[in-house]
């Protein structure tokens, strides 16, 4: 909660504590990187506290933390201001004076909407190579055998498969799977990609699913692995009755 209205902050803090919430308060702008580290469900902010930087701050927060519920709670505002905020990505706008119970209820509603958006993927199976991805079961299968994916591994695979053929940057993957901006130096995406590849290679060794674009990110594009290409047949030789050397088919040629 970013607000300097001591009376409102005190009352809302008590109501939040009674509801079992952990409420953190600040009298000024909290850098988005710190918001990432806090792993918040929602942010209640009064733009008046932020002064001239209010719009820029709201824009950065809404873009860097797309799964964070953002609620503005401020004094009188114009229609143009409210419309601008909502178009930037603010989820709700409350006008002060506001009853704390209403603020709590609106924050709960925003949080529920974001939670539903994250955890209700499409139920249609996705087929790729030997892989069957089942969003309704949060799992993937090869010939009926489960890959035993964790929830995070499944969400990562489902995201990549849903953008087949496209290169996704690490930061984009992190935002869409973890739900907030990636902190500098965080290697979580690479670690989970490695785990996912290991499970795919174990169940489907003849296919390569995830391709690395160094310095950028990853691309999902199933194709038979190089090891799965049938080897060139044995060299053909024909013994010459007149003692000439045998003829050998060049290894770079294959049958048409």
Beta strands, then each sheet from edge to edge (+ up, - down):
strand 1: 42-45
strand 2: 69-74
strand 3: 92-95
strand 4: 126-128
strand 5: 131-134
strand 6: 139-142
strand 7: 145-146
strand 8: 167-169
strand 9: 207-213
strand 10: 217-224
sheet 1: 1+ 2+ 3+
sheet 2: 4+ 5- 6+ 7-
sheet 3: 8+ 10- 9+
end
